[in-house]
Amino acid sequence: MENQNINTERVTITLGDATFQLQEQHDLNWIHELGHVFCVFDEQDSGNISFGFNINGTRRFLKYAGARPLEYKGMPEDAAKRLSAAVAVYQKLEHPHLIKLVDHFATRDGYAALFEWFDGENLHPHWVFPPPSKYEHPDSPFFKYRQLSVGQRLSSLEVIFGFHVHVESKGMVAVDFYDGSILYDFHNHQTKICDIDFYRQVPAINDIGEQFWGAARSKSPEEYTLGAPIDARTNVFTMGAIAFGLLGGEMDRSYEKWEAGDRLHQVALRAVSHERSKRYNSIAEFKQAWDEASQA
């Protein structure tokens, strides 16, 4: 059962094989009814806390909002509303390269979304390998990914770009997509997309300003500007930035740091132009140029 030990700043909770801490007491006993928890992902700043658990031999991934994780500074009810709203995004964008939503439901104090388990590693596990160990430690998923052949990484990017062509075809834009949204199975060499909770229907604008969702290494200039459009050209920038993160020097976009040849470097450079008009008009157009450069 759930054991809670309250001190002046936090609550320690044990569920199955997982022990973690929250800012305050929260009833999670209902999770026992779903299955046996074998791991927890609790160091997120989104307000979500996630669990891996076993249901009669089948592994599942549960994302829950309604508690106060240690890294979360907002209101639990806001996180629960965001997760509830995100269900429609996963349903609309269902795709073989996206983690599959299998169920969702309200609880007494929050909201839960249940996904198929994918045996991959997150490329930005900041809670275990914060920079610089993310880039240097031999056990870091990002470091291991960068040791893959260029061909293997190009195949992985094919999944990422292909999924976002699908997003675009559904009249939506990616928001807060970065390397932490990428899972890679090093055994089977498969890539999956996760955490698309903030993707939006078009037309969309930056309604937050400089703190708009996203990582600095993959955000476009308009994602820092209140009222700016968030659209296909924004996502083209994001795809180019991801390419530099996985094949180049991340925010150092020089050819010296790039591993995939001049033609692809030129495509990626155009994608991350600070002037929107110089980028490709759409992810489909960007991917066509990328594919042609790959085959040249």
N, C-alpha and C positions, 0 to 999 in steps of 0.2 A: 504494500500500500504506500501511499504518499506520506513522506516524512518531512515536516517543516520545522526548521529551527530559526526563530526570528532573532536577529540582532539589531543594533541601532540603525543600520543602513540597508540591510538586505535580508532576503529570505532564501534559505537553501532548500532545494526540493530534490527528491529522488523519485524517479519514475523508471521502473524496471532497471536496466543497466546504466541509466543516465542520471548524473547528478549535475545540477546547474543552479544558478542564482537569479532571482528577480529583485526588483526594487521594493516590492511589497507582496504580502500574502495573496495567493490566487488559487482558486479551486480548479485543479486539473485532474481530479479523480476519474472523471468521465473517460479519459484517455485509456484507462485500464480496460474498459469495455470493448475497445477496438482491437487490442492486441498487446503484444509485449514490446515495449520500447527498448531498442538496442543502441540508439545514439541520439544526440541532440545537437542542434545548431542554434546557439543562444546569443551569439555576439553580433547581432544585427542592429542597425540604427533605424530600421524601417518600422519598428513596432511589432514585427512578426517574430515568432519563435517556432522552430521547425523540428520535427522528430522523424527518425527512421524507426519503423516498428514492424513486427512480424504478425501476420494474421494467418494462423493455421498453415504456416510454411510459405506464405506469400509475403514478400516485403513490399511495404508501401511508404510513401513520404507524406507527412502531414504538415501543412503550414497553418499556424494558428495566430490570430490577433485578438487581443482583449486583455492581455496581461501587460506588465511593465518590465520588459527586458532591461538589463543594466545599461545598455547603450542607447536606449530610446528616451528622447527628451519631450516627446509629444504626449497627446492624450490617447489612452487605450481605445476609446470609442471611435476616434478618428481612424486609427489603424484598422479597426474592425470594419468600418465602412469602406475603406479603400480595398480591403481584401474581398469583401462581398461584391463590390463593383467590378473587381478584376475577374471574377468568374466568367462574366460575359465576354471578356477579352479572350480568355483561354478557349472558350467555346467557339467564338467566331474565327479564331486563328488556328484551330486544330490542324495539326500537320505532322507528318512522320518524324520531323526533326525537332519538334517541340515536346517537352515532357507532357504526358497525357493526364488531363484531369479526369478522375473517375467518380468523384462525389464532392458535395459541398453542403454545409449545414450550419445553422445558427446554434450556438450553445447558450447557456444561461447568461454568460458574461462576455461573449465574443462571437467570433466566426471562424470556421475551419474549412480548409480546402484539402482534399485528398487526391494524391497523384500516384501514378505508377512509379515504382522505384527504378532508377537508372543507375547502373553501377559505374558511374563516372566520377571524376574529381573536378572540383571547381577551380578554374584557373586564377581566381583571386581569393584564396582562403586567408584573408587578412587576420583572422582570429588565431591562426596557427603559424603562418609565415608572413608577418608584417614586413614591409620593405625595411631594409634591403634584403632580408633573407628570402623574400619572394623570388628575387632574381638570382640568388646565389646558392641557396641551400639545395643539396642534391635530392632531397625528398620533397621539395616544393613542386606542386603540380605545374606551375608556370615554368619553372626551370626545366623540368622534365619535358614539357611540351616543346620548349625551345631547342631541346636536343634531338627532336624528331627530324627526319629528313625534310627538305624543302617540299618534296612531293607529298609527303604525308600532311604537312601543314596546309598546302594548297588544297588538298582534298577536304580538309576541315573547313577552310574558308569557303569552299564551294557550298557546303551545308549552310553556313552562316549567311552568305549572300543569297542563296536560293530561298531560304526561309524568308528573308526580308523582301525579295521580289513578291513572294506570296502575301506578306503583310501589306505591301503597296497595292496589290491587286484587290485587296479587301477594303480599300479606302481608309487605311489606318497608317499611323506613323509610329515609329519606335521612339520611346522616351526612356531614358535611363538604361540604355543598352551599353554594356562595357564588358571587360573580360570576366567580371564576376557573374555574367549571365551565360557563360559558356561552360559546359561540362564535357570532359573528355575521358573516354574509357580507353586506358592505355593497353589493355589486354586485347580488346577487339577492334581498336582503332576506330571508334565511333564518336561522333560529336552530337550533342543535344543542346538545345536552347532552353533556358529556364528563366524565371523571374521577369516576366513581361507585364507585370501588374500595372505599370504606368502607361502602357501604349494607349494611344488616343485615336479617336475618329477624326478625320479631316473635315473641315479646316480646324487647325489648332494654333494656339499662340503661346508664347512664354508668358504665363500669368503669375510668375513668381519673381523673376528678375535674375540677379547674379546667382542666387542659390537654386536655380532651376535644377531639377533632378539630373544626375549624371556625374561621371568621373571627369576630372579636369583633362585627363589624357585622351578622352574621346569626345569632349563637348565642342560643338561648333561655336563661332562668335555669337550667333543669334541666341544660343542657349544661355547667354549671360545678359541678354538685353530684354527688359520688360516690354511686352507688347509685340515682340518680333515674331514673324511666322515660324512655326515648327512644321516643316513639310518635307517633301521628297528630297529637296536639295540639302536639307538638314541631315537627313538620313544618309545621303551620299557621303557627306563629310564623316559621319560616324563610321560607315563601312571602310572608308579610306584610313581613318585613324586606327581602326581595329587591325587592318592589314599591316600598318606600321608597327603596331604592338606585337604582332605575332610573327612578322617576317623582318622587321627592321629595328630601328633604335627608339621605338615608341615616339616620344615627342621630339627626338632628334631624327628628323626626316631626311637626313643626308644619304646620298647613294653609298657612302662608305659603310654605313650601318645596315644596308639593305642586302638581303640574301637571294632575291628572286629575279635578278636580271633587270636590264634597263627599261625594257618595254613595260613591264608591270610596275616598275618604279614611277614611270611617267603617268600611268593611269592613276596610281594611288596619289601622286602629287596633285594632279588636277582635282581629284575628289576632295582633298583637304584645302582647297583654295579658300582664303579668307573672304574673297569676293564671291558672293553667292552666284553671280552671273557666269563665273568662269568654271563652275562645277558642272558635272553632268546633270541633266534635267530630271533624271529619275534613277532609282536603283536598277531598274531594268536596263536603262541605257548604260549605266556604269558597268553592270555585269556583262553586257554584250562586249563592251570595250575590253574588259578584263579577260573574257574568254578568248577574244581575238588575239590579244597580246600573249596569252598563254600558249596559243597554238602556233604563233609566228616563229 
